[in-house]
């Protein structure tokens, strides 16, 4: 039978996931000749063989691709037969601005876990990896993904590793980070008076230190973590003091899934998430925490399973079944990824030992966080295991750089029809985090060959991200600056995820976003598409005295709301609130409110949550962003009653709700009951607003976004009720619904507005 030849182009997540070795093995087994190679746009394949064998190869290429790969484009062209004598892997090809997707870091595979128990060269070797697992994005300096473009460039393979790397039948065939104890990276233990490089003794030291209640900084895939025995309350309490983290729960790494199930409820879909190659932190319903200090009264537990050989070896060698697993950055600081900075933690007594290694982290990133809502996993924090996997779009976005917001920042770059979100950066108010933001943008511009022709920014005039976007626009004189309203971007992020380009009912609920009227928005009922938006309804404005200060100190917002609803007479009511917040302080604030001194008006739904959380004495001064809403959800009970938010002249008035909450407090209703009734009121308001907007517009598709929709109670009830009423409901799944997803919306809006042509 006469042979044919095909040239195949594969795009998507096809580098760093064992794709070329997979192609090589399949082609060789089928007797095909030709070659495969990486290039900056993906993977190229040339095959020669019978028509039947070529067809079978194409089928296998799609159906049996490596687990962590994701093929987004496949083109095959008939070409002349060149009579190749074998199939080979050719050197990578560079030289085009079209770039392939880079693999996220992949959790250690079962094969490598077996190797660290059996292979002499890898016995207990904590950097064992293969084509199916190991570091990827965290070590990449440039593309194509070859060893010389990664942190492994400094580690020359020993003869045995080289054999594996070049042997088609070996699982490490063309695995770029391949190494063993003879040629690869090594760990080091450092205390104020001791250093240790023998790994077995490092494990012994770790076990002993954790048993003694010590706190250790450990370098992992994307950065350093601070760990301690999760069952040792004194140790966890000390860690809270070091991190200035009074109430926010800690994530916990458990020895294995069976152990985890003793502490939290895990359903089948959550189990898949926990065991997946992405290996995120998963928010679970707690049975009981390892210690009260881990989550300080929260009914949920952030759990993660080991994802590197080091973690498995650590958990096997310590006595405790669980360790607190917190990023080693102090409050408002960026993640630590370099050894020198980590050793400063030791000098400042922020930890008792540092366990570092000599493989550089090129792209630092936190652990990702996922929770399940209405049976569907949604991302709360998008970082390791997901970044830089792109979101595929239906519009071209080449050359667009979207700066994101200031809180929970993540920015986004556009390549052809792909949105490449950065890892979670943090809150840009802190100088060091802002510097990390700038550095990461520069890294992405280089790595993904980005020369921006359009820069999208939030309309907030004081956002650091917007100011830096303006600076970049000045540095790129041909780049246009595109301001995007915050809540329009929230809804556009949902439209972009779901491939929608039409008018929808957009409901954006969060704490803060700069509005077109110069006020603070955050409870928006919109009609919008990717280009335009019309604001219809919102919550009535609450006066915030002191602006940001009121957000950090919710008691101030509570005083303002009570003053609006009840006047100064509320000061005479026998509220427990007065025992927590001095009456004289309240009177001073009321005086400033009456004189309109430094007042910022806000209709942010997050502020109304803050008010209720303060009134029931959960949070008067916030320890972390969103503490009030999170704690209200945490105590929620399924009460059937609902407070009322009456609609008047385009606004939902909050004063009757405040009067009802105060009445229930005076009648000694439990905070749990008040929280339940408040949640029901918010659900009623959202659904009523959707129906009013539908009646006015005729639209039946609803997009929900904004930080309030991280609330599982609100989201599940709203989704169920709107679905019963015939609405099609769309939400964020691939990016966070909080401000961590804003950049995707900015990118999509800018792509549509500029009518960009994909290169």
C-alpha positions as CSV (number, residue, x, y, z in Angstrom):
1,X,0.0,0.0,0.0
2,X,1.3,3.4,-0.9
3,X,2.5,5.7,1.9
4,X,1.2,9.2,2.5
5,X,2.6,12.0,4.6
6,X,0.9,14.6,6.9
7,X,2.2,17.7,8.6
8,X,0.3,18.3,11.8
9,X,0.2,21.4,14.0
10,X,-1.0,21.0,17.6
11,X,-1.8,24.0,19.8
12,X,-2.9,24.2,23.4
13,X,-1.3,22.9,26.5
14,X,1.2,20.6,24.8
15,X,4.6,21.5,26.2
16,X,5.9,20.3,29.5
17,X,3.3,17.5,29.8
18,X,5.1,14.7,28.1
19,X,3.5,15.4,24.8
20,X,6.6,14.8,22.5
21,X,7.5,11.5,24.2
22,X,3.9,10.5,23.9
23,X,3.9,11.3,20.1
24,X,7.2,9.5,19.7
25,X,6.0,6.3,21.3
26,X,2.7,6.2,19.4
27,X,4.3,6.9,16.1
28,X,7.0,4.3,16.6
29,X,4.5,1.6,17.7
30,X,2.5,2.2,14.6
31,X,5.5,2.0,12.3
32,X,5.3,5.7,11.3
33,X,8.3,7.7,10.2
34,X,9.0,11.4,10.5
35,X,9.6,13.8,13.4
36,X,8.1,15.8,16.3
37,X,9.4,19.1,17.7
38,X,8.4,21.9,20.0
39,X,8.1,25.4,18.7
40,X,6.9,28.6,20.2
41,X,3.4,28.1,18.7
42,X,2.9,24.5,20.0
43,X,4.0,21.2,18.6
44,X,4.7,20.2,15.0
45,X,4.6,16.7,13.7
46,X,5.5,15.1,10.4
47,X,4.3,11.5,9.8
48,X,4.7,9.1,7.0
49,X,2.9,5.8,6.7
50,X,-0.2,4.1,5.3
51,X,-3.4,6.1,5.2
52,X,-4.9,3.7,7.8
53,X,-2.0,4.0,10.2
54,X,-2.0,7.8,9.8
55,X,-5.7,8.0,10.6
56,X,-5.3,5.7,13.6
57,X,-2.4,8.0,14.8
58,X,-4.7,11.1,14.5
59,X,-7.4,9.3,16.6
60,X,-4.9,8.3,19.3
61,X,-3.4,11.7,19.3
62,X,-6.7,13.1,20.6
63,X,-8.1,10.2,22.7
64,X,-4.9,9.2,24.6
65,X,-3.1,12.5,25.1
66,X,-1.3,12.9,28.4
67,X,-3.6,13.8,31.3
68,X,-2.3,17.3,32.0
69,X,-2.4,18.2,28.3
70,X,-5.2,20.2,26.6
71,X,-5.4,20.3,22.8
72,X,-7.2,23.4,21.6
73,X,-6.2,23.3,17.9
74,X,-5.3,20.5,15.5
75,X,-4.5,21.0,11.9
76,X,-3.3,18.4,9.4
77,X,-2.1,19.0,5.9
78,X,-1.2,16.5,3.2
79,X,2.5,17.0,2.2
80,X,4.9,15.1,-0.1
81,X,6.5,11.9,1.3
82,X,10.2,12.5,2.1
83,X,11.1,8.9,2.8
84,X,12.3,9.3,6.4
85,X,13.9,6.1,7.8
86,X,12.7,6.5,11.4
87,X,10.8,8.7,13.8
88,X,12.7,11.2,15.8
89,X,12.4,14.2,18.2
90,X,14.0,17.2,16.5
91,X,15.4,20.2,18.4
92,X,12.9,22.8,19.3
93,X,12.2,25.7,16.9
94,X,12.0,29.3,18.0
95,X,11.4,32.4,16.0
96,X,7.8,33.3,16.0
97,X,5.7,35.6,18.2
98,X,2.9,33.0,18.3
99,X,3.5,31.1,21.5
100,X,2.2,27.8,22.9
101,X,0.7,27.3,26.2
102,X,3.0,26.6,29.1
103,X,2.1,23.8,31.5
104,X,1.2,24.6,35.1
105,X,3.1,22.8,37.8
106,X,2.0,19.2,38.1
107,X,1.7,17.1,41.3
108,X,4.0,14.2,41.7
109,X,2.7,11.0,39.9
110,X,2.3,7.5,41.3
111,X,5.3,6.3,39.3
112,X,7.6,8.8,40.8
113,X,6.3,8.0,44.3
114,X,7.3,4.3,43.7
115,X,10.7,5.4,42.4
116,X,11.6,7.2,45.6
117,X,11.1,3.9,47.4
118,X,12.8,1.6,45.0
119,X,15.3,3.3,42.7
120,X,18.8,3.6,44.4
121,X,19.6,6.9,42.7
122,X,16.2,8.3,43.8
123,X,15.8,6.7,47.1
124,X,14.0,9.4,49.2
125,X,15.1,12.0,46.6
126,X,12.7,14.9,47.0
127,X,13.1,16.3,43.5
128,X,12.0,13.1,41.6
129,X,9.9,13.8,38.6
130,X,9.1,12.6,35.0
131,X,7.3,13.5,31.9
132,X,4.0,13.1,33.7
133,X,4.7,15.3,36.7
134,X,6.9,17.9,38.4
135,X,7.7,21.6,38.2
136,X,6.8,23.4,35.0
137,X,5.7,27.1,35.1
138,X,7.6,27.7,38.4
139,X,10.9,26.9,36.7
140,X,10.4,28.4,33.2
141,X,12.5,31.3,32.1
142,X,11.6,31.3,28.4
143,X,10.0,29.3,25.7
144,X,10.2,26.8,24.1
145,X,10.0,24.6,27.2
146,X,13.5,23.1,27.1
147,X,16.0,22.5,29.9
148,X,18.2,25.4,28.9
149,X,15.2,27.7,29.3
150,X,14.5,26.6,32.9
151,X,16.0,26.7,36.4
152,X,17.4,23.2,35.7
153,X,20.0,24.7,33.2
154,X,22.5,24.8,36.0
155,X,22.2,21.1,36.8
156,X,24.0,18.9,34.2
157,X,22.5,15.5,33.9
158,X,24.6,12.6,35.1
159,X,25.1,9.7,32.7
160,X,22.3,7.6,34.2
161,X,19.8,10.5,33.9
162,X,21.0,11.3,30.4
163,X,20.2,7.7,29.4
164,X,16.7,7.9,30.8
165,X,16.2,11.3,29.0
166,X,17.2,9.8,25.7
167,X,15.5,6.4,26.0
168,X,12.1,6.3,24.3
169,X,11.0,3.4,26.5
170,X,11.7,5.4,29.7
171,X,9.2,7.4,31.6
172,X,11.7,10.3,31.8
173,X,12.2,10.4,28.0
174,X,12.7,14.2,27.3
175,X,11.5,15.2,30.8
176,X,13.2,18.5,31.1
177,X,13.6,18.7,35.0
178,X,14.9,15.1,35.2
179,X,17.5,14.6,37.9
180,X,18.6,12.3,40.7
181,X,20.6,12.7,44.0
182,X,23.9,12.6,42.0
183,X,23.1,15.5,39.6
184,X,20.1,17.4,40.8
185,X,19.0,20.1,43.3
186,X,19.5,19.5,47.0
187,X,17.9,20.7,50.3
188,X,19.6,22.3,53.2
189,X,18.5,22.8,56.8
190,X,19.5,26.0,58.5
191,X,19.0,27.3,62.0
192,X,20.8,30.1,63.9
193,X,23.5,27.7,65.0
194,X,23.4,24.7,62.6
195,X,23.4,23.7,59.0
196,X,22.7,20.3,57.6
197,X,22.8,19.0,54.0
198,X,22.1,15.3,54.5
199,X,18.5,14.8,53.5
200,X,17.8,11.9,55.9
201,X,19.0,14.0,58.8
202,X,17.0,17.0,57.5
203,X,13.9,14.8,57.8
204,X,14.9,13.8,61.3
205,X,15.4,17.4,62.3
206,X,12.0,18.3,60.8
207,X,10.3,15.6,62.7
208,X,12.0,16.5,66.0
209,X,11.3,20.3,65.5
210,X,7.6,19.8,64.7
211,X,7.2,17.5,67.8
212,X,8.7,20.3,69.9
213,X,6.2,22.9,68.6
214,X,8.6,24.7,66.3
215,X,7.8,26.6,63.2
216,X,9.7,25.8,60.0
217,X,10.0,27.7,56.7
218,X,10.1,25.2,53.8
219,X,10.8,26.0,50.1
220,X,8.5,24.2,47.8
221,X,7.4,24.5,44.2
222,X,6.1,28.0,44.0
223,X,7.6,29.6,47.2
224,X,8.2,29.1,50.9
225,X,5.6,27.9,53.3
226,X,5.5,28.2,57.1
227,X,4.5,24.9,58.7
228,X,3.9,23.7,62.2
229,X,2.0,20.9,63.9
230,X,-1.7,21.6,63.3
231,X,-2.6,19.8,66.5
232,X,-0.3,21.9,68.7
233,X,-2.5,24.9,69.7
234,X,0.4,26.9,71.2
235,X,2.4,26.5,68.0
236,X,-0.5,27.5,65.8
237,X,-1.2,30.5,68.1
238,X,2.4,31.6,67.8
239,X,2.2,31.4,64.0
240,X,-0.9,33.6,64.1
241,X,1.0,36.2,66.1
242,X,4.0,36.0,63.6
243,X,1.7,36.4,60.6
244,X,-0.6,39.0,62.4
245,X,-3.5,36.8,61.5
246,X,-6.1,37.0,64.2
247,X,-9.0,35.1,62.8
248,X,-8.5,34.0,59.2
249,X,-8.3,30.2,59.0
250,X,-5.1,28.4,58.1
251,X,-4.9,25.8,55.3
252,X,-3.9,22.3,56.5
253,X,-1.9,19.6,54.8
254,X,-3.0,16.1,55.8
255,X,-0.9,12.9,55.5
256,X,-3.4,11.3,53.2
257,X,-7.1,11.3,52.2
258,X,-8.2,8.8,54.8
259,X,-6.7,10.9,57.5
260,X,-8.3,14.0,56.1
261,X,-11.7,12.3,56.2
262,X,-11.4,12.1,60.0
263,X,-11.5,15.9,60.2
264,X,-13.7,17.0,57.3
265,X,-16.5,15.8,55.1
266,X,-15.4,14.9,51.6
267,X,-17.8,14.0,48.8
268,X,-16.8,12.3,45.6
269,X,-16.2,15.4,43.5
270,X,-14.2,17.1,46.3
271,X,-12.1,13.9,46.5
272,X,-11.4,14.2,42.8
273,X,-10.2,17.8,43.3
274,X,-8.0,16.9,46.2
275,X,-6.3,14.1,44.3
276,X,-6.1,15.9,40.9
277,X,-2.8,16.7,39.3
278,X,-3.5,20.4,40.1
279,X,-3.6,19.6,43.8
280,X,-5.4,22.8,45.2
281,X,-6.5,23.7,48.6
282,X,-10.2,22.6,48.8
283,X,-12.6,24.3,51.2
284,X,-14.5,21.5,53.0
285,X,-17.1,21.3,55.8
286,X,-15.2,20.6,59.0
287,X,-16.1,17.7,61.3
288,X,-13.6,19.1,63.8
289,X,-10.3,20.9,63.2
290,X,-7.0,19.5,64.2
291,X,-6.9,22.3,66.8
292,X,-9.2,25.2,67.6
293,X,-6.5,27.6,66.6
294,X,-6.5,26.3,63.0
295,X,-9.8,27.9,62.0
296,X,-11.0,29.7,65.2
297,X,-14.7,28.9,65.1
298,X,-15.2,28.6,61.3
299,X,-17.2,25.6,60.2
300,X,-15.0,25.1,57.1
301,X,-11.5,23.7,56.7
302,X,-9.1,24.5,53.9
303,X,-7.4,21.1,53.2
304,X,-4.6,20.1,50.8
305,X,-2.9,16.8,50.2
306,X,0.9,16.4,49.5
307,X,1.9,17.3,46.0
308,X,5.7,17.0,45.8
309,X,7.9,14.0,46.8
310,X,9.2,16.2,49.6
311,X,5.7,16.5,51.1
312,X,5.2,12.8,51.0
313,X,8.6,12.1,52.6
314,X,7.9,14.8,55.2
315,X,4.4,13.4,56.1
316,X,5.8,9.9,56.4
317,X,8.5,11.0,58.8
318,X,6.6,13.1,61.3
319,X,4.3,12.1,64.1
320,X,1.4,14.5,63.5
321,X,-1.2,13.6,60.8
322,X,-1.6,17.3,59.8
323,X,0.5,20.4,59.5
324,X,-0.5,24.0,59.1
325,X,0.5,24.9,55.5
326,X,0.6,28.7,55.2
327,X,2.5,30.8,52.7
328,X,5.7,32.2,54.3
329,X,4.8,35.8,53.7
330,X,4.1,38.2,56.6
331,X,0.9,40.3,56.6
332,X,0.6,42.5,53.4
333,X,3.9,41.1,52.0
334,X,4.4,39.1,48.8
335,X,5.2,35.4,48.8
336,X,8.8,34.6,49.6
337,X,10.6,32.6,46.9
338,X,14.3,33.2,47.3
339,X,16.6,31.7,50.0
340,X,18.1,35.0,51.1
341,X,14.7,36.5,52.0
342,X,13.7,33.3,53.7
343,X,16.7,33.4,56.0
344,X,15.7,36.8,57.2
345,X,12.6,35.1,58.7
346,X,15.1,33.1,60.8
347,X,17.0,36.2,61.8
348,X,13.7,37.9,62.9
349,X,12.6,34.8,64.9
350,X,9.6,34.4,62.6
351,X,10.6,30.8,62.3
352,X,12.9,28.3,64.0
353,X,14.5,26.8,60.9
354,X,14.7,27.3,57.2
355,X,14.6,24.3,54.8
356,X,15.8,25.6,51.4
357,X,17.0,24.2,48.1
358,X,19.2,25.4,45.3
359,X,16.7,25.2,42.4
360,X,15.6,28.8,41.6
361,X,11.9,29.6,41.5
362,X,11.4,31.7,38.3
363,X,7.6,32.3,38.8
364,X,6.5,32.3,42.4
365,X,2.9,31.4,43.1
366,X,0.6,30.6,46.0
367,X,-1.5,27.4,46.3
368,X,-4.8,27.6,44.4
369,X,-8.0,27.5,46.4
370,X,-11.3,25.9,45.2
371,X,-14.7,25.5,46.8
372,X,-17.8,23.7,45.6
373,X,-21.0,25.5,45.0
374,X,-24.2,23.9,43.7
375,X,-22.1,20.8,43.0
376,X,-19.7,22.7,40.8
377,X,-16.1,23.5,41.6
378,X,-15.3,27.2,41.5
379,X,-11.9,28.9,41.9
380,X,-11.4,31.3,44.8
381,X,-7.7,31.8,44.3
382,X,-6.1,30.9,40.9
383,X,-2.3,30.2,41.1
384,X,-0.2,26.9,41.2
385,X,-1.7,24.1,39.2
386,X,-3.8,26.5,37.0
387,X,-1.5,29.3,35.9
388,X,-0.6,30.0,33.1
389,X,-3.3,27.8,31.5
390,X,-5.3,30.2,29.3
391,X,-9.0,30.8,29.0
392,X,-10.1,30.4,25.4
393,X,-12.1,33.2,24.0
394,X,-14.3,33.8,20.9
395,X,-12.7,37.2,20.2
396,X,-9.1,38.1,19.3
397,X,-7.2,39.7,22.1
398,X,-3.6,39.7,20.8
399,X,-1.5,42.5,22.3
400,X,-3.9,43.5,25.1
401,X,-2.7,43.8,28.7
402,X,-5.4,44.1,31.3
403,X,-4.1,45.4,34.7
404,X,-6.8,44.0,37.0
405,X,-7.9,45.6,40.3
406,X,-6.0,46.5,43.4
407,X,-7.4,43.9,45.8
408,X,-6.7,40.2,45.1
409,X,-4.9,41.4,42.0
410,X,-4.2,39.2,39.0
411,X,-3.5,40.8,35.6
412,X,-4.1,39.2,32.1
413,X,-2.4,39.2,28.8
414,X,-3.9,38.4,25.4
415,X,-2.5,36.0,22.8
416,X,-4.5,35.4,19.6
417,X,-7.8,34.1,21.1
418,X,-6.4,33.2,24.5
419,X,-6.5,35.1,27.8
420,X,-3.5,34.2,29.9
421,X,-4.2,35.2,33.5
422,X,-1.3,35.8,35.9
423,X,-1.1,34.0,39.2
424,X,-2.7,35.6,42.3
425,X,-0.5,38.7,43.1
426,X,-2.2,40.1,46.2
427,X,-3.2,43.5,47.4
428,X,-1.3,46.3,45.7
429,X,-1.5,48.7,48.6
430,X,1.7,47.2,50.0
431,X,4.8,48.5,48.3
432,X,6.5,45.1,48.0
433,X,3.4,43.5,46.6
434,X,3.2,46.3,44.0
435,X,6.8,45.7,43.1
436,X,6.0,42.0,42.7
437,X,3.1,43.0,40.4
438,X,5.5,45.0,38.2
439,X,8.1,42.3,38.1
440,X,5.5,39.6,37.1
441,X,4.1,41.8,34.3
442,X,7.6,42.2,32.9
443,X,8.1,38.4,33.2
444,X,4.9,37.8,31.3
445,X,5.7,40.3,28.6
446,X,9.0,38.5,28.0
447,X,7.7,34.9,28.4
448,X,4.6,35.4,26.2
449,X,6.1,37.8,23.7
450,X,3.7,40.6,24.7
451,X,4.1,44.1,23.1
452,X,0.9,45.8,24.3
453,X,-1.1,47.8,21.8
454,X,-4.0,48.3,24.3
455,X,-3.8,48.6,28.0
456,X,-7.0,48.1,30.0
457,X,-7.4,49.7,33.4
458,X,-10.0,50.1,36.1
459,X,-11.7,53.5,36.1
460,X,-10.8,54.0,39.8
461,X,-8.5,57.1,39.7
462,X,-6.5,56.0,42.8
463,X,-5.9,52.3,41.9
464,X,-2.2,51.5,41.8
465,X,-2.9,49.0,38.9
466,X,-4.5,51.8,36.9
467,X,-1.7,54.3,37.6
468,X,0.8,51.7,36.5
469,X,-1.2,51.0,33.4
470,X,-1.1,54.7,32.5
471,X,2.7,54.6,33.0
472,X,3.0,51.6,30.7
473,X,0.9,53.4,28.1
474,X,3.3,56.3,28.1
475,X,6.2,53.8,27.7
476,X,4.5,52.2,24.7
477,X,3.4,55.3,22.7
478,X,1.4,53.2,20.2
479,X,-0.6,51.6,23.0
480,X,-4.1,52.8,23.6
481,X,-5.4,53.2,27.2
482,X,-8.9,51.7,27.7
483,X,-10.7,52.5,31.1
484,X,-13.2,49.8,32.1
485,X,-15.8,50.2,34.7
486,X,-15.3,47.7,37.6
487,X,-18.7,46.0,37.6
488,X,-18.9,45.9,33.8
489,X,-15.6,43.9,34.0
490,X,-17.0,41.5,36.6
491,X,-19.9,40.6,34.3
492,X,-17.7,40.6,31.2
493,X,-15.5,38.0,32.9
494,X,-18.5,35.6,33.0
495,X,-19.5,36.4,29.4
496,X,-15.9,35.7,28.3
497,X,-15.8,32.3,30.2
498,X,-19.0,31.2,28.6
499,X,-18.5,32.5,25.1
500,X,-21.4,34.9,25.3
501,X,-21.5,38.1,23.2
502,X,-25.0,39.4,23.7
503,X,-27.0,41.5,26.1
504,X,-27.6,39.8,29.5
505,X,-28.8,40.7,32.9
506,X,-25.6,41.4,34.8
507,X,-25.8,41.2,38.6
508,X,-22.5,42.4,40.2
509,X,-22.4,42.2,44.0
510,X,-19.2,43.1,45.9
511,X,-17.7,45.6,48.3
512,X,-16.1,48.3,46.3
513,X,-16.0,49.5,42.7
514,X,-15.7,53.0,41.4
515,X,-18.9,54.2,39.8
516,X,-19.7,56.5,37.0
517,X,-21.2,59.0,39.5
518,X,-18.0,59.2,41.5
519,X,-19.6,57.1,44.3
520,X,-18.7,53.5,45.4
521,X,-20.8,50.9,43.6
522,X,-21.2,47.3,44.5
523,X,-24.8,46.1,44.2
524,X,-25.4,46.5,40.5
525,X,-28.3,45.4,38.3
526,X,-27.0,45.9,34.7
527,X,-28.0,45.3,31.1
528,X,-24.8,44.7,29.4
529,X,-22.7,43.0,26.7
530,X,-19.0,43.1,26.0
531,X,-19.1,46.7,24.8
532,X,-21.9,48.5,26.6
533,X,-23.7,48.5,30.0
534,X,-26.7,50.3,31.5
535,X,-27.1,50.5,35.2
536,X,-30.8,50.0,36.3
537,X,-31.0,49.4,40.0
538,X,-28.8,49.2,43.1
539,X,-28.8,49.3,46.9
540,X,-29.3,52.7,48.5
541,X,-26.1,54.5,49.4
542,X,-24.6,54.2,52.9
543,X,-22.4,57.1,54.0
544,X,-18.9,55.9,54.8
545,X,-17.1,58.4,57.1
546,X,-13.4,58.1,56.4
547,X,-13.7,56.0,53.3
548,X,-11.2,53.1,53.5
549,X,-11.1,53.5,57.3
550,X,-14.8,52.6,57.4
551,X,-14.1,49.5,55.3
552,X,-11.4,48.4,57.7
553,X,-13.5,49.3,60.8
554,X,-17.0,48.0,60.1
555,X,-18.3,49.5,63.4
556,X,-18.2,52.8,61.6
557,X,-20.5,51.6,58.8
558,X,-22.8,50.1,61.4
559,X,-23.1,53.4,63.2
560,X,-23.8,55.2,59.9
561,X,-26.5,52.7,58.9
562,X,-28.2,52.8,62.3
563,X,-28.1,56.6,62.3
564,X,-29.7,56.6,58.8
565,X,-32.4,54.2,60.0
566,X,-33.1,55.2,63.6
567,X,-31.5,58.6,64.1
568,X,-29.5,59.4,67.2
569,X,-32.1,57.7,69.4
570,X,-30.5,54.3,68.7
571,X,-27.8,55.4,71.2
572,X,-30.3,55.0,74.0
573,X,-31.2,51.4,73.1
574,X,-29.8,48.6,75.3
575,X,-27.7,47.1,72.5
576,X,-24.8,44.8,73.2
577,X,-23.0,46.7,70.4
578,X,-22.5,49.7,72.8
579,X,-20.4,47.5,75.1
580,X,-18.0,46.8,72.3
581,X,-18.0,50.3,70.7
582,X,-17.6,53.2,73.1
583,X,-20.6,55.6,73.0
584,X,-18.4,58.6,72.9
585,X,-16.7,57.3,69.7
586,X,-20.1,56.8,68.2
587,X,-21.2,60.3,69.0
588,X,-18.0,61.7,67.4
589,X,-18.7,59.7,64.2
590,X,-22.3,60.9,64.1
591,X,-21.2,64.5,64.4
592,X,-18.9,63.9,61.4
593,X,-21.8,62.3,59.5
594,X,-24.1,65.3,60.3
595,X,-21.5,67.7,59.1
596,X,-20.7,65.6,56.0
597,X,-17.0,65.5,56.9
598,X,-14.9,63.1,54.7
599,X,-18.0,61.2,53.5
600,X,-17.8,58.6,50.7
601,X,-21.2,57.1,49.7
602,X,-21.3,53.4,49.0
603,X,-23.9,51.0,47.7
604,X,-21.6,48.0,48.0
605,X,-23.4,44.9,49.2
606,X,-20.2,44.0,51.1
607,X,-20.8,47.1,53.3
608,X,-24.3,45.9,54.2
609,X,-22.8,42.6,55.2
610,X,-20.3,44.5,57.3
611,X,-23.1,46.4,59.0
612,X,-24.9,43.3,60.1
613,X,-21.7,41.5,61.1
614,X,-20.9,44.5,63.4
615,X,-24.4,44.7,64.8
616,X,-24.3,41.1,65.9
617,X,-20.8,41.7,67.3
618,X,-18.9,39.3,65.0
619,X,-16.5,41.9,63.5
620,X,-15.9,45.5,64.6
621,X,-12.4,45.9,63.2
622,X,-11.6,43.6,60.2
623,X,-8.6,41.3,60.4
624,X,-8.9,40.5,56.6
625,X,-10.8,41.6,53.6
626,X,-14.3,40.2,53.6
627,X,-14.2,39.0,57.2
628,X,-17.7,40.3,58.1
629,X,-19.4,38.5,55.1
630,X,-17.4,35.3,55.7
631,X,-18.3,35.2,59.4
632,X,-22.0,35.9,58.8
633,X,-22.1,33.0,56.3
634,X,-20.3,30.8,58.8
635,X,-23.1,31.2,61.5
636,X,-26.0,31.2,59.0
637,X,-29.0,29.1,59.9
638,X,-31.7,28.0,57.5
639,X,-34.4,30.3,58.9
640,X,-37.4,30.7,56.5
641,X,-38.1,34.3,57.4
642,X,-36.4,37.2,55.5
643,X,-35.8,40.8,56.3
644,X,-37.2,43.3,53.8
645,X,-35.3,45.5,51.4
646,X,-38.1,47.5,49.8
647,X,-37.7,48.9,46.3
648,X,-38.2,52.6,45.8
649,X,-37.2,54.9,42.9
650,X,-34.6,52.5,41.5
651,X,-33.0,51.7,44.9
652,X,-33.4,48.9,47.5
653,X,-33.7,50.7,50.8
654,X,-31.7,49.2,53.7
655,X,-33.2,51.2,56.5
656,X,-36.2,48.8,57.2
657,X,-33.7,45.9,57.3
658,X,-31.6,47.7,59.9
659,X,-34.6,48.5,62.0
660,X,-35.7,44.8,61.9
661,X,-32.2,43.6,62.9
662,X,-32.1,46.0,65.8
663,X,-35.6,44.8,66.9
664,X,-34.5,41.2,66.8
665,X,-31.3,42.0,68.8
666,X,-33.5,43.7,71.5
667,X,-35.8,40.7,71.4
668,X,-32.6,38.5,72.1
669,X,-32.7,36.6,68.8
670,X,-29.5,34.7,68.3
671,X,-27.0,36.0,65.8
672,X,-27.4,32.8,63.8
673,X,-31.1,33.6,63.3
674,X,-30.4,37.2,62.3
675,X,-27.7,36.0,59.8
676,X,-30.2,33.5,58.2
677,X,-32.9,36.2,57.8
678,X,-30.3,38.6,56.4
679,X,-29.1,36.1,53.8
680,X,-32.7,35.5,52.8
681,X,-33.2,39.2,52.4
682,X,-30.2,39.5,50.0
683,X,-31.4,36.5,48.0
684,X,-34.9,38.1,47.8
685,X,-33.4,41.4,46.6
686,X,-31.2,39.7,43.9
687,X,-34.0,37.7,42.5
688,X,-36.4,40.6,42.6
689,X,-33.9,42.8,40.8
690,X,-33.4,40.1,38.1
691,X,-37.2,39.9,37.5
692,X,-37.5,43.6,37.3
693,X,-34.7,43.8,34.8
694,X,-36.2,41.0,32.8
695,X,-39.6,42.7,32.7
696,X,-37.9,45.8,31.4
697,X,-35.6,44.2,28.9
698,X,-37.1,40.9,28.0
699,X,-33.8,39.2,28.8
700,X,-33.6,35.8,30.5
701,X,-29.9,35.2,30.7
702,X,-28.3,36.2,34.0
703,X,-24.6,36.6,34.7
704,X,-23.6,36.7,38.4
705,X,-20.2,37.9,39.6
706,X,-18.5,39.8,42.4
707,X,-17.1,38.7,45.7
708,X,-20.5,38.3,47.3
709,X,-21.1,35.3,45.1
710,X,-18.3,33.5,46.9
711,X,-21.0,33.1,49.5
712,X,-22.2,29.5,49.0
713,X,-25.6,30.2,50.7
714,X,-26.4,33.2,48.5
715,X,-25.2,31.7,45.3
716,X,-27.0,28.3,45.6
717,X,-30.3,29.9,46.6
718,X,-30.2,32.6,43.9
719,X,-29.2,30.1,41.3
720,X,-31.9,27.6,42.2
721,X,-34.6,30.3,42.5
722,X,-33.8,32.0,39.2
723,X,-33.5,28.7,37.4
724,X,-37.0,27.7,38.6
725,X,-38.3,31.0,37.2
726,X,-36.9,30.2,33.8
727,X,-33.7,32.1,33.8
728,X,-30.4,30.8,32.4
729,X,-27.8,31.5,35.1
730,X,-24.1,31.9,34.3
731,X,-21.3,32.3,36.8
732,X,-17.5,32.3,37.0
733,X,-15.8,28.9,37.2
734,X,-12.4,29.3,35.4
735,X,-11.4,32.5,37.2
736,X,-12.5,33.8,40.7
737,X,-15.7,35.8,40.9
738,X,-13.9,38.2,43.2
739,X,-11.5,40.8,42.0
740,X,-9.0,38.1,41.0
741,X,-11.2,37.6,37.8
742,X,-11.6,41.3,36.9
743,X,-8.7,41.3,34.4
744,X,-10.4,38.7,32.2
745,X,-13.4,41.0,31.9
746,X,-11.2,44.0,31.2
747,X,-9.4,42.0,28.5
748,X,-12.6,40.8,26.8
749,X,-14.2,44.3,26.8
750,X,-11.1,45.8,25.3
751,X,-10.8,43.1,22.7
752,X,-14.4,43.8,21.6
753,X,-14.0,47.5,21.7
754,X,-10.8,47.6,19.7
755,X,-12.0,45.1,17.2
756,X,-8.5,43.6,17.4
757,X,-7.3,41.4,14.5
758,X,-5.6,38.2,15.7
759,X,-2.1,37.8,14.3
